[in-house]
């Protein structure tokens, strides 16, 4: 039985070792994480398909200015049709007229548009603008994805730092418990005081378990965002929070947003496309002129044969019903113009709000660092003084444990504040349209 238990222990140990080795570790910087997130984004794949669709519409618009060539052929069976060719003299003996039982007809028609009221030109230019709008929308989504990845990276960083702080404090708490156990054994402190210290250690263990759970969830989220296997353990670059810099005046970021926001530039191209759509709709009331040419061949057995009937000319087309029908295409285009104008104004107000909000959040986050660092210094000094008093019998165990808990919280708050400030800074850059994707 003992051998069996030993064998089971060995198998379990080897299984655990294989499982741990199977979890790949990958060290990655924030910029690398952003690029991976962009490369593997499913939303950007949808954007790429939209760009391809807009490009196809552009090619379709260009095709409208090219010549068209159509070939048709017809074979007919006729029901004993009587044919009276007036160009022939009447039969001298009053004979019967020839009968047509079949007919064959072929036609080749070519057309090259010469004038269409500008509709072809407007269609091509409009399609070009829509391609640019699609590309800018994709760029805007890239920036949004970059921030989402940064946010996930920030969460992983904070979870990892919290684990480090709690591990250090847990180690210190466990050493303290050992010391208190010896003091209790020697009758120096009461058992109740030792149990209070044990309870504090247990609370730190629970906090550490919670931090490790948060880290695991944040790590899986990062793996999915970056397109990595879910078992990949990402190791964060701790220099991430060192990229803080002083903010410029809010007017600077507002000006940058007006000039660089991709969504604002995209809507500007959409507006240009709609303006061309209005011109194209107005051109519906104008005639179209085309250069035409073709070839006709026909054969009615025993009666008529035509070949080498080539032709060339000018074709004119005008829809008379335009005189009494409302131009619905023009009405739709004008309504779309009003919609895009209102959307532009709404987006402008939204950008102003976002820039001012994120500027204030960035300033607030940096101020919090100063306050939390001051609080951490105070908490650390308070713990040092309280520990010294406790060692000299001038402070209770409760005061010592409270000072220790306050110290842990203050140190974690400093790390979180720095990480949040770095993220707030990137959010401000994104909102201003100047977040650089390396």
NUVEXVEX-641999 format. One line per field, with one value per residue (C-alpha): residue number from 0; residue in three letters; z, x, y. Coordinates in nm, 4 decimals. Example, Ala and Ser with C-alpha at 12.3 -4.5 7.8 and 13.67 -1.06 7.14 Angstrom:
<pagus>
i c(0  1)
aa c(ALA  SER)
Z c(0.7800  0.7140)
X c(1.2300  1.3670)
Y c(-0.4500  -0.1060)
</pagus>
This chain:
<pagus>
i c(0  1  2  3  4  5  6  7  8  9  10  11  12  13  14  15  16  17  18  19  20  21  22  23  24  25  26  27  28  29  30  31  32  33  34  35  36  37  38  39  40  41  42  43  44  45  46  47  48  49  50  51  52  53  54  55  56  57  58  59  60  61  62  63  64  65  66  67  68  69  70  71  72  73  74  75  76  77  78  79  80  81  82  83  84  85  86  87  88  89  90  91  92  93  94  95  96  97  98  99  100  101  102  103  104  105  106  107  108  109  110  111  112  113  114  115  116  117  118  119  120  121  122  123  124  125  126  127  128  129  130  131  132  133  134  135  136  137  138  139  140  141  142  143  144  145  146  147  148  149  150  151  152  153  154  155  156  157  158  159  160  161  162  163  164  165  166  167  168  169  170  171  172  173  174  175  176  177  178  179  180  181  182  183  184  185  186  187  188  189  190  191  192  193  194  195  196  197  198  199  200  201  202  203  204  205  206  207  208  209  210  211  212  213  214  215  216  217  218  219  220  221  222  223  224  225  226  227  228  229  230  231  232  233  234  235  236  237  238  239  240  241  242  243  244  245  246  247  248  249  250  251  252  253  254  255  256  257  258  259  260  261  262  263  264  265  266  267  268  269  270  271  272  273  274  275  276  277  278  279  280  281  282  283  284  285  286  287  288  289  290  291  292  293  294  295  296  297  298  299  300  301  302  303  304  305  306  307  308  309  310  311  312  313  314  315  316  317  318  319  320  321  322  323  324  325  326  327  328  329  330  331  332  333  334  335  336  337  338  339  340  341  342  343  344  345  346  347  348  349  350  351  352  353  354  355  356  357  358  359  360  361  362  363  364  365  366  367  368  369  370  371  372  373  374  375  376  377  378  379  380  381  382  383  384  385  386  387  388  389  390  391  392  393  394  395  396  397  398  399  400  401  402  403  404  405  406  407  408  409  410  411  412  413  414  415  416  417  418  419  420  421  422  423  424  425  426  427  428  429  430  431  432  433  434  435  436  437)
aa c(UNK  UNK  UNK  UNK  UNK  UNK  UNK  UNK  UNK  UNK  UNK  UNK  UNK  UNK  UNK  UNK  UNK  UNK  UNK  UNK  UNK  UNK  UNK  UNK  UNK  UNK  UNK  UNK  UNK  UNK  UNK  UNK  UNK  UNK  UNK  UNK  UNK  UNK  UNK  UNK  UNK  UNK  UNK  UNK  UNK  UNK  UNK  UNK  UNK  UNK  UNK  UNK  UNK  UNK  UNK  UNK  UNK  UNK  UNK  UNK  UNK  UNK  UNK  UNK  UNK  UNK  UNK  UNK  UNK  UNK  UNK  UNK  UNK  UNK  UNK  UNK  UNK  UNK  UNK  UNK  UNK  UNK  UNK  UNK  UNK  UNK  UNK  UNK  UNK  UNK  UNK  UNK  UNK  UNK  UNK  UNK  UNK  UNK  UNK  UNK  UNK  UNK  UNK  UNK  UNK  UNK  UNK  UNK  UNK  UNK  UNK  UNK  UNK  UNK  UNK  UNK  UNK  UNK  UNK  UNK  UNK  UNK  UNK  UNK  UNK  UNK  UNK  UNK  UNK  UNK  UNK  UNK  UNK  UNK  UNK  UNK  UNK  UNK  UNK  UNK  UNK  UNK  UNK  UNK  UNK  UNK  UNK  UNK  UNK  UNK  UNK  UNK  UNK  UNK  UNK  UNK  UNK  UNK  UNK  UNK  UNK  UNK  UNK  UNK  UNK  UNK  UNK  UNK  UNK  UNK  UNK  UNK  UNK  UNK  UNK  UNK  UNK  UNK  UNK  UNK  UNK  UNK  UNK  UNK  UNK  UNK  UNK  UNK  UNK  UNK  UNK  UNK  UNK  UNK  UNK  UNK  UNK  UNK  UNK  UNK  UNK  UNK  UNK  UNK  UNK  UNK  UNK  UNK  UNK  UNK  UNK  UNK  UNK  UNK  UNK  UNK  UNK  UNK  UNK  UNK  UNK  UNK  UNK  UNK  UNK  UNK  UNK  UNK  UNK  UNK  UNK  UNK  UNK  UNK  UNK  UNK  UNK  UNK  UNK  UNK  UNK  UNK  UNK  UNK  UNK  UNK  UNK  UNK  UNK  UNK  UNK  UNK  UNK  UNK  UNK  UNK  UNK  UNK  UNK  UNK  UNK  UNK  UNK  UNK  UNK  UNK  UNK  UNK  UNK  UNK  UNK  UNK  UNK  UNK  UNK  UNK  UNK  UNK  UNK  UNK  UNK  UNK  UNK  UNK  UNK  UNK  UNK  UNK  UNK  UNK  UNK  UNK  UNK  UNK  UNK  UNK  UNK  UNK  UNK  UNK  UNK  UNK  UNK  UNK  UNK  UNK  UNK  UNK  UNK  UNK  UNK  UNK  UNK  UNK  UNK  UNK  UNK  UNK  UNK  UNK  UNK  UNK  UNK  UNK  UNK  UNK  UNK  UNK  UNK  UNK  UNK  UNK  UNK  UNK  UNK  UNK  UNK  UNK  UNK  UNK  UNK  UNK  UNK  UNK  UNK  UNK  UNK  UNK  UNK  UNK  UNK  UNK  UNK  UNK  UNK  UNK  UNK  UNK  UNK  UNK  UNK  UNK  UNK  UNK  UNK  UNK  UNK  UNK  UNK  UNK  UNK  UNK  UNK  UNK  UNK  UNK  UNK  UNK  UNK  UNK  UNK  UNK  UNK  UNK  UNK  UNK  UNK  UNK  UNK  UNK  UNK  UNK  UNK  UNK  UNK  UNK  UNK  UNK  UNK  UNK  UNK  UNK  UNK  UNK  UNK  UNK  UNK  UNK  UNK  UNK  UNK  UNK  UNK  UNK  UNK  UNK  UNK  UNK  UNK  UNK  UNK  UNK  UNK  UNK  UNK  UNK  UNK  UNK  UNK  UNK  UNK  UNK  UNK  UNK  UNK  UNK  UNK  UNK)
Z c(0.0000  0.0813  -0.2608  -0.4328  -0.2453  -0.3338  -0.7011  -0.6995  -0.5410  -0.8106  -1.0898  -0.9405  -0.9042  -1.2643  -1.3907  -1.2017  -1.3361  -1.6948  -1.6427  -1.5097  -1.7946  -2.0474  -1.9351  -2.1554  -2.0100  -2.2387  -2.1423  -2.3316  -2.3255  -2.3568  -2.7129  -2.8143  -2.6550  -2.8466  -3.1804  -3.1103  -3.0157  -3.3410  -3.5509  -3.3994  -3.3617  -3.5108  -3.5308  -3.7582  -3.9827  -4.0249  -4.1033  -4.3659  -4.5320  -4.5361  -4.7044  -4.9674  -5.0223  -5.0651  -5.3097  -5.5107  -5.5284  -5.6539  -5.9306  -6.0226  -6.0519  -6.2757  -6.4988  -6.5858  -6.7982  -7.0025  -7.3306  -7.3152  -7.5734  -7.6013  -7.8339  -7.8927  -8.1242  -8.1877  -8.3733  -8.4428  -8.5721  -8.7613  -8.8097  -9.1940  -9.2136  -9.5530  -9.6825  -9.9326  -10.0380  -10.1894  -10.3519  -10.5836  -10.8927  -10.8634  -10.9890  -11.3608  -11.3212  -10.9860  -10.8088  -10.4327  -10.2138  -10.0384  -9.6883  -9.3957  -9.1509  -8.9602  -8.9025  -8.7593  -8.6183  -8.4662  -8.3226  -8.1809  -8.0033  -7.8538  -7.6552  -7.5117  -7.2764  -7.3804  -7.1485  -6.8476  -6.6651  -6.4496  -6.2828  -6.3736  -6.2492  -5.9289  -5.8687  -5.8990  -5.6696  -5.4157  -5.4106  -5.3528  -5.0546  -4.9074  -4.9348  -4.7376  -4.4829  -4.4362  -4.3879  -4.1333  -3.9438  -3.9301  -3.7989  -3.5343  -3.4292  -3.4097  -3.1599  -2.9570  -2.9559  -2.8479  -2.5459  -2.4640  -2.4685  -2.2518  -2.0054  -1.9875  -1.9504  -1.6683  -1.4876  -1.5198  -1.3935  -1.0892  -1.0079  -1.0369  -0.8167  -0.5561  -0.5419  -0.4850  -0.2030  -0.0356  -0.0681  0.1056  0.3832  0.4196  0.4627  0.7276  0.9000  0.9101  1.0677  1.3182  1.4033  1.4720  1.7029  1.8828  1.9266  2.1078  2.3193  2.4139  2.4968  2.7295  2.8844  2.7630  2.5670  2.6090  2.3820  2.2679  2.1327  1.9381  1.7887  1.6770  1.4875  1.3376  1.2234  1.0564  0.8724  0.7585  0.6248  0.4251  0.2855  0.1748  0.0127  -0.1682  -0.2947  -0.4225  -0.5938  -0.7558  -0.8806  -1.0283  -1.1910  -1.3519  -1.4959  -1.6193  -1.7771  -1.9662  -2.0861  -2.2174  -2.3908  -2.5741  -2.6712  -2.8066  -2.9830  -2.7618  -2.6207  -2.3028  -2.1082  -2.1815  -1.8685  -1.9593  -1.7755  -1.7504  -1.8128  -1.4848  -1.6581  -1.7926  -1.5270  -1.5931  -1.9063  -1.7163  -1.8245  -1.7392  -1.9224  -2.1590  -2.1408  -2.2275  -2.5310  -2.6833  -2.6649  -2.8046  -3.1039  -3.1573  -3.1440  -3.4062  -3.6386  -3.5724  -3.4589  -3.7232  -3.6667  -3.7304  -4.0492  -4.1611  -4.1225  -4.3234  -4.6156  -4.5804  -4.6005  -4.9229  -5.0702  -4.9860  -5.1500  -5.4687  -5.4291  -5.4394  -5.7610  -5.9116  -5.8162  -5.9816  -6.2961  -6.3252  -6.4906  -6.7680  -7.0911  -7.1599  -7.4809  -7.5987  -7.9047  -8.0420  -8.2947  -8.3922  -8.6463  -8.7570  -8.9431  -9.0340  -9.2388  -9.3360  -9.5551  -9.9186  -9.8490  -9.6961  -9.6006  -9.4414  -9.3567  -9.3202  -9.1754  -8.9568  -8.8013  -8.5960  -8.4531  -8.1592  -7.9093  -7.7038  -7.4073  -7.1877  -6.9414  -7.0098  -6.6859  -6.4988  -6.5878  -6.3530  -6.1160  -5.7962  -5.7871  -5.4924  -5.5190  -5.4669  -5.1686  -5.0069  -5.0652  -4.9163  -4.6115  -4.5728  -4.5897  -4.3016  -4.1030  -4.1541  -4.0648  -3.7354  -3.6704  -3.7230  -3.4727  -3.2225  -3.2628  -3.2137  -2.8827  -2.7804  -2.8542  -2.6450  -2.3557  -2.3867  -2.4064  -2.1079  -1.9065  -1.9796  -1.9151  -1.5718  -1.5022  -1.5971  -1.3710  -1.0893  -1.1274  -1.1007  -0.7922  -0.6321  -0.6671  -0.4557  -0.1893  -0.1812  -0.1606  0.1325  0.2952  0.2359  0.3986  0.6940  0.7175  0.6998  0.9646  1.1808  1.1607  1.2479  1.5526  1.6624  1.6223  1.8342  2.0998  2.0944  2.1391  2.4446  2.5821  2.5054  2.2359  2.2159  1.9611  1.8164  1.7484  1.5824  1.3580  1.2618  1.1707  0.9622  0.7760  0.7056  0.5730  0.3322  0.1991  0.1549  -0.0393  -0.2712  -0.3285  -0.4456  -0.7062  -0.8277  -0.8459  -1.0665  -1.2975  -1.3198  -1.3959  -1.6806  -1.8218  -1.7819  -1.9754  -2.2635  -2.2596  -2.2958  -2.5891  -2.7513  -2.7081  -2.8559  -3.1564  -3.0815  -2.9323  -3.1323  -3.2317  -3.2498)
X c(0.0000  0.2863  0.4459  0.1160  0.0819  0.4384  0.3717  0.0581  0.2526  0.5218  0.2611  0.0813  0.4089  0.5098  0.1639  0.1892  0.5386  0.4245  0.1288  0.3500  0.5983  0.3123  0.2284  0.4462  0.5838  0.6122  0.7736  0.6082  0.6205  0.3146  0.4025  0.4466  0.1141  -0.0572  0.0842  -0.0205  -0.3679  -0.4005  -0.2689  -0.5159  -0.8187  -1.1344  -1.2897  -1.0072  -1.0653  -1.4222  -1.2849  -1.0542  -1.3546  -1.5349  -1.2339  -1.2358  -1.6080  -1.5503  -1.2676  -1.4972  -1.7560  -1.4814  -1.3872  -1.7542  -1.7808  -1.4714  -1.6188  -1.9081  -1.6781  -1.5479  -1.7130  -1.9707  -1.9916  -2.2872  -2.3388  -2.6766  -2.8102  -3.1620  -3.2982  -3.6728  -3.9203  -4.2006  -4.5601  -4.5726  -4.5326  -4.6191  -4.3613  -4.4388  -4.1219  -4.2362  -3.9008  -3.9572  -4.1899  -4.5108  -4.5004  -4.6023  -4.8293  -4.9728  -4.7671  -4.7773  -4.5435  -4.2567  -4.3202  -4.0804  -4.0555  -3.7461  -3.5288  -3.1839  -3.0665  -2.7345  -2.6283  -2.3101  -2.3653  -2.1009  -2.1505  -1.9056  -2.0504  -1.9591  -2.1757  -2.3811  -2.4258  -2.1200  -2.2750  -1.9839  -1.7212  -1.9137  -1.9577  -1.5846  -1.4868  -1.7521  -1.6272  -1.2714  -1.3871  -1.5684  -1.2527  -1.0630  -1.3449  -1.3302  -0.9532  -0.9772  -1.2507  -1.0210  -0.7365  -0.9687  -1.0598  -0.6901  -0.6367  -0.9370  -0.8007  -0.4601  -0.6217  -0.8237  -0.5020  -0.3337  -0.6203  -0.5920  -0.2132  -0.2663  -0.5023  -0.2504  0.0273  -0.1754  -0.2708  0.0917  0.2175  -0.0493  0.0674  0.4283  0.3359  0.1093  0.3691  0.6257  0.3834  0.2707  0.6313  0.6820  0.3548  0.4497  0.7873  0.6065  0.3723  0.6719  0.8164  0.4838  0.4555  0.7891  0.6801  0.3598  0.5506  0.7701  0.4670  0.5637  0.2403  -0.1113  -0.2542  -0.5218  -0.2554  -0.0933  -0.4311  -0.4890  -0.1595  -0.2570  -0.5873  -0.4045  -0.1844  -0.4930  -0.6452  -0.3276  -0.3463  -0.7063  -0.6044  -0.3236  -0.5612  -0.7948  -0.5056  -0.3862  -0.7381  -0.7617  -0.4228  -0.5309  -0.8455  -0.6520  -0.3904  -0.6540  -0.8117  -0.4743  -0.4128  -0.7456  -0.6834  -0.3375  -0.4354  -0.2070  -0.2837  -0.4883  -0.2179  0.0427  0.1591  0.2396  0.5232  0.4747  0.7418  0.7569  0.8910  0.5400  0.4509  0.7629  0.6204  0.4419  0.5048  0.3625  0.0424  0.0242  -0.2661  -0.6041  -0.6265  -0.3320  -0.5164  -0.8360  -0.6441  -0.4743  -0.8086  -0.9576  -0.6634  -0.5897  -0.9018  -0.9532  -1.3287  -1.3604  -1.1534  -1.3586  -1.6868  -1.5393  -1.4769  -1.8297  -1.9581  -1.7632  -1.9064  -2.2597  -2.1998  -2.1022  -2.4088  -2.6247  -2.4554  -2.5025  -2.8710  -2.9224  -2.7582  -3.0441  -3.2467  -2.9886  -2.9711  -2.7013  -2.5031  -2.3031  -2.1046  -2.2655  -2.1612  -2.2502  -2.2899  -2.6105  -2.6524  -2.9847  -3.0961  -3.4500  -3.4000  -3.5128  -3.6225  -3.3627  -2.9954  -2.8172  -2.4484  -2.1787  -2.4435  -2.2017  -2.3166  -2.1832  -2.3577  -2.4495  -2.7123  -2.9171  -3.1318  -3.3546  -3.6184  -3.9232  -4.0866  -3.8301  -4.0531  -4.3325  -4.1669  -3.9961  -3.6219  -3.6244  -3.2489  -3.1874  -3.4242  -3.2476  -2.9040  -3.0115  -3.1565  -2.8308  -2.6398  -2.8439  -2.7877  -2.4117  -2.3966  -2.5779  -2.3566  -2.0460  -2.1682  -2.2558  -1.9149  -1.7457  -1.9251  -1.8451  -1.4739  -1.4646  -1.6268  -1.3962  -1.0772  -1.1718  -1.2831  -0.9698  -0.7491  -0.9059  -0.8790  -0.5112  -0.4422  -0.6379  -0.4519  -0.1134  -0.2216  -0.3360  0.0169  0.1560  -0.1101  -0.0719  0.3086  0.2736  0.0229  0.2555  0.5458  0.3235  0.1957  0.5469  0.6742  0.3694  0.4357  0.8022  0.7134  0.4350  0.6624  0.9273  0.6675  0.5340  0.8840  0.9203  0.5783  0.4255  0.1760  -0.0786  -0.0843  -0.4013  -0.2243  0.0631  -0.1660  -0.3683  -0.0481  0.0644  -0.2679  -0.2559  0.0982  -0.0040  -0.2988  -0.0915  0.1856  -0.0635  -0.2403  0.0853  0.1457  -0.2142  -0.2088  0.1023  -0.0460  -0.3773  -0.1957  -0.0029  -0.3296  -0.5064  -0.2232  -0.2644  -0.6407  -0.5841  -0.3493  -0.6050  -0.8884  -0.6674  -0.5806  -0.2061  -0.1579  0.1372  0.1222  0.4832)
Y c(0.0000  0.2358  0.1691  0.2452  0.5746  0.6677  0.5895  0.8015  1.0864  1.0643  1.0604  1.3605  1.5493  1.4782  1.5814  1.9093  1.9701  1.9097  2.1403  2.4183  2.3777  2.3880  2.7408  2.9565  3.2778  3.5789  3.9082  4.1918  4.5718  4.7906  4.8961  4.5323  4.4458  4.7266  4.6080  4.2478  4.3673  4.5596  4.2696  4.0233  4.2488  4.1000  4.4467  4.5626  4.2620  4.3881  4.7347  4.5839  4.4200  4.7569  4.9185  4.6443  4.7038  5.0787  5.0045  4.7787  5.0591  5.2904  5.0452  5.0145  5.3937  5.4041  5.1346  5.3685  5.5873  5.2937  5.1842  4.9078  4.6301  4.3949  4.1007  3.9397  3.6742  3.5440  3.2439  3.2489  2.9913  3.1675  3.0446  3.0469  3.4230  3.5732  3.8190  4.0926  4.2732  4.6041  4.6627  4.3643  4.3707  4.1634  3.8038  3.7958  3.4917  3.5959  3.3340  3.3034  3.5139  3.3413  3.2050  3.2629  2.9729  3.0926  3.3972  3.4618  3.7913  3.9048  4.2382  4.3906  4.7243  4.9524  5.2705  5.5243  5.7893  6.1435  6.3511  6.2429  6.5697  6.5002  6.1943  5.9649  6.2121  6.2785  5.9065  5.8394  6.1271  6.0300  5.6696  5.7965  6.0017  5.7029  5.4910  5.7558  5.7731  5.3943  5.4042  5.6856  5.5017  5.2007  5.4184  5.5595  5.2057  5.1175  5.3986  5.2812  4.9258  5.0586  5.2197  4.9051  4.7024  4.9681  4.9458  4.5663  4.5966  4.8458  4.6081  4.3264  4.5537  4.6615  4.3030  4.1924  4.4758  4.4065  4.0450  4.1534  4.3918  4.1360  3.8602  4.0799  4.1662  3.8060  3.6967  3.9645  3.8692  3.5010  3.5874  3.8059  3.5160  3.2964  3.5611  3.6048  3.2292  3.2306  3.5286  3.3463  3.0293  3.2373  3.4036  3.7508  3.8192  3.6926  3.4237  3.6683  3.9052  3.6231  3.5252  3.8838  3.8683  3.5316  3.6799  3.9672  3.7152  3.5243  3.8464  3.9130  3.5589  3.6227  3.9501  3.7691  3.4999  3.7709  3.9506  3.6259  3.5562  3.9075  3.8573  3.5285  3.6873  3.9913  3.7616  3.5600  3.8837  4.0013  3.6673  3.6969  4.0599  3.9806  3.6580  3.4458  3.0992  3.1308  2.9477  3.2154  3.3961  3.7547  3.9248  4.2998  4.5619  4.7537  5.0647  5.1145  5.3729  5.5807  5.7487  6.0262  6.3842  6.7221  6.8093  7.1027  7.3508  7.2018  7.4335  7.2453  6.9137  7.0675  7.2026  6.8674  6.6863  6.9186  6.8538  6.4864  6.3012  6.0320  6.0085  6.3830  6.3564  6.0554  6.2401  6.5283  6.2906  6.1554  6.5117  6.5698  6.2494  6.3632  6.7019  6.5194  6.3010  6.6141  6.7283  6.3846  6.3816  6.7199  6.5830  6.3303  6.6098  6.6495  6.4477  6.1906  6.1739  5.8749  5.7728  5.4562  5.1951  4.8444  4.5708  4.3966  4.0686  3.9033  3.6047  3.5021  3.1928  3.2328  3.5897  3.8241  3.8288  4.1257  4.1468  4.4129  4.6466  4.8407  5.1667  5.4567  5.7605  5.9788  5.8706  6.1161  6.0128  6.2246  6.1113  6.3267  6.2127  6.4234  6.7194  6.6073  6.3585  6.4708  6.4075  6.1649  6.1033  6.4765  6.4907  6.1938  6.3462  6.6816  6.5055  6.3121  6.6409  6.7829  6.4631  6.4651  6.8362  6.7727  6.4694  6.6829  6.9422  6.6683  6.5050  6.8419  6.8920  6.5358  6.5857  6.9038  6.7200  6.4179  6.6240  6.8417  6.5375  6.3355  6.6388  6.6821  6.3081  6.3115  6.6085  6.4474  6.1165  6.2895  6.4820  6.1566  6.0167  6.3014  6.2512  5.8717  5.8966  6.1333  5.8982  5.6012  5.7860  5.8649  5.5074  5.3624  5.6029  5.5335  5.1611  5.2134  5.4248  5.1901  4.8873  5.0594  5.1436  4.7874  4.6472  4.8707  4.7840  5.1248  5.0137  4.7333  4.4533  4.6033  4.9331  4.7478  4.5437  4.8505  5.0336  4.7356  4.7164  5.0905  5.0513  4.7752  4.9746  5.2913  5.1153  4.9416  5.2754  5.4378  5.1670  5.1795  5.5594  5.5608  5.2987  5.4856  5.8114  5.6481  5.5114  5.8468  6.0102  5.7651  5.8238  6.1986  6.1374  5.9069  6.1568  6.4301  6.2155  6.2169  5.8711  5.7371  5.3695  5.2516)
</pagus>
